[in-house]
Amino acid sequence: MCSRYEAPTPERLHEEFGVELDAQEKLELWPGYAGPFLRKPRNVDPYDDAVLPFEAEVGVFGLLPFWADKKLARSTYNARSETASVKRSFKEAWKKAQHCIIPAVAIYEPDWRTGKAIPTRISRADGRLLGIAGLWEERKTAAGGRELSFSMLTVNADDHALMRNFHRPGHEKRMVVVLPQALYQDWLTAPAEISSEFMTQYPADRLVAYPQL
């Protein structure tokens, strides 16, 4: 499960997605930190050809439903795709098809094959940003503002040539859902009934992993 990742700079985000965001305070993100995510544009004129296909927002890494304490982000940064539709923290976002893409330069996972946890940096082999499938939430704050949050969706990776190498021996292997670029728009606009169709493993030969010794 991914609890640490590297967010792109606003310049990199603009380069790959054409969106604008203010400076990112931190690039190395952990649950509870704020980071960028992309969702389909809302409240726009469908006849406006200038509308971008993505809307960039900043939210908390860790899904926060309206009823949740902010500490919940420490356990909702990843959502198991097999159970997201029924788990209390995720089911409303899944039901409403609140799909998003979390852009990442790289994710980090622990490699335990030597008996010690070795942090390993995983990125796309072609150098492009990872587009991770996620769910987003929005709620009102006590001050009357709004607070956005997001979670990365995951799938089983027991048989994945690369991702099966990470996490503790004897534990189920999981990986975040990295979307092919051709499916970005399809994911953002997909209804809840077909969300599960996007929950697939990204090919191992399109990823590279480097131990951080």
MOZI-V163467 format. One record per residue. N is the residue number from 0. RES is the residue in three letters. PSI is psi in radians with two decimals (none if undefined). Layout:
N;RES;PSI, N;RES;PSI
This chain:
0;MET;2.41, 1;CYS;1.97, 2;SER;-0.02, 3;ARG;2.29, 4;TYR;2.89, 5;GLU;2.04, 6;ALA;2.69, 7;PRO;2.73, 8;THR;2.80, 9;PRO;-0.59, 10;GLU;-0.75, 11;ARG;-0.67, 12;LEU;-0.73, 13;HIS;-0.71, 14;GLU;-0.73, 15;GLU;-0.47, 16;PHE;-0.16, 17;GLY;0.24, 18;VAL;2.81, 19;GLU;2.33, 20;LEU;2.69, 21;ASP;3.01, 22;ALA;2.41, 23;GLN;2.12, 24;GLU;-0.80, 25;LYS;2.50, 26;LEU;-0.49, 27;GLU;1.95, 28;LEU;2.45, 29;TRP;2.88, 30;PRO;2.33, 31;GLY;-0.29, 32;TYR;2.84, 33;ALA;2.38, 34;GLY;2.92, 35;PRO;2.60, 36;PHE;2.85, 37;LEU;2.42, 38;ARG;3.00, 39;LYS;2.53, 40;PRO;2.47, 41;ARG;2.67, 42;ASN;0.86, 43;VAL;2.80, 44;ASP;2.01, 45;PRO;-0.26, 46;TYR;0.06, 47;ASP;1.87, 48;ASP;-0.25, 49;ALA;-0.10, 50;VAL;2.26, 51;LEU;2.67, 52;PRO;-0.21, 53;PHE;2.59, 54;GLU;2.12, 55;ALA;2.35, 56;GLU;2.90, 57;VAL;2.28, 58;GLY;3.04, 59;VAL;2.34, 60;PHE;1.71, 61;GLY;1.94, 62;LEU;2.34, 63;LEU;1.66, 64;PRO;2.93, 65;PHE;-0.50, 66;TRP;-0.11, 67;ALA;2.55, 68;ASP;2.59, 69;LYS;-0.39, 70;LYS;-0.32, 71;LEU;-0.43, 72;ALA;-0.42, 73;ARG;-0.28, 74;SER;0.01, 75;THR;0.35, 76;TYR;-0.42, 77;ASN;2.56, 78;ALA;2.17, 79;ARG;2.11, 80;SER;-0.49, 81;GLU;-0.42, 82;THR;0.04, 83;ALA;-0.53, 84;SER;-0.24, 85;VAL;-0.28, 86;LYS;2.37, 87;ARG;-0.71, 88;SER;-0.46, 89;PHE;-0.30, 90;LYS;-0.59, 91;GLU;-0.74, 92;ALA;-0.66, 93;TRP;-0.81, 94;LYS;-0.67, 95;LYS;0.04, 96;ALA;0.80, 97;GLN;1.26, 98;HIS;2.52, 99;CYS;2.97, 100;ILE;2.20, 101;ILE;1.94, 102;PRO;2.37, 103;ALA;2.39, 104;VAL;-0.71, 105;ALA;2.76, 106;ILE;2.85, 107;TYR;2.35, 108;GLU;2.63, 109;PRO;2.25, 110;ASP;1.99, 111;TRP;0.15, 112;ARG;-0.38, 113;THR;-0.08, 114;GLY;-0.18, 115;LYS;2.61, 116;ALA;1.96, 117;ILE;1.96, 118;PRO;2.33, 119;THR;2.27, 120;ARG;2.19, 121;ILE;2.23, 122;SER;3.07, 123;ARG;2.46, 124;ALA;-0.48, 125;ASP;0.02, 126;GLY;-0.06, 127;ARG;2.90, 128;LEU;2.53, 129;LEU;2.32, 130;GLY;1.70, 131;ILE;2.25, 132;ALA;2.35, 133;GLY;3.10, 134;LEU;2.57, 135;TRP;2.74, 136;GLU;2.73, 137;GLU;2.37, 138;ARG;2.82, 139;LYS;2.54, 140;THR;2.92, 141;ALA;-0.48, 142;ALA;0.02, 143;GLY;0.04, 144;GLY;-2.75, 145;ARG;2.64, 146;GLU;2.15, 147;LEU;2.66, 148;SER;2.88, 149;PHE;2.80, 150;SER;2.55, 151;MET;2.32, 152;LEU;2.53, 153;THR;2.77, 154;VAL;2.89, 155;ASN;2.47, 156;ALA;0.42, 157;ASP;-0.54, 158;ASP;0.22, 159;HIS;2.26, 160;ALA;-0.52, 161;LEU;-0.95, 162;MET;-0.24, 163;ARG;-0.18, 164;ASN;-0.12, 165;PHE;2.83, 166;HIS;2.95, 167;ARG;2.52, 168;PRO;2.45, 169;GLY;-0.24, 170;HIS;2.66, 171;GLU;2.42, 172;LYS;2.34, 173;ARG;2.77, 174;MET;2.65, 175;VAL;2.70, 176;VAL;1.84, 177;VAL;2.12, 178;LEU;2.44, 179;PRO;2.54, 180;GLN;-0.57, 181;ALA;-0.28, 182;LEU;0.07, 183;TYR;-0.93, 184;GLN;-0.66, 185;ASP;-0.73, 186;TRP;-0.79, 187;LEU;-0.47, 188;THR;0.01, 189;ALA;2.44, 190;PRO;2.83, 191;ALA;-0.56, 192;GLU;-0.42, 193;ILE;0.21, 194;SER;-0.68, 195;SER;-0.40, 196;GLU;-0.36, 197;PHE;-0.12, 198;MET;1.35, 199;THR;2.87, 200;GLN;2.43, 201;TYR;2.41, 202;PRO;2.35, 203;ALA;-0.59, 204;ASP;-0.08, 205;ARG;0.16, 206;LEU;2.66, 207;VAL;2.56, 208;ALA;2.31, 209;TYR;2.12, 210;PRO;2.47, 211;GLN;1.40, 212;LEU;none
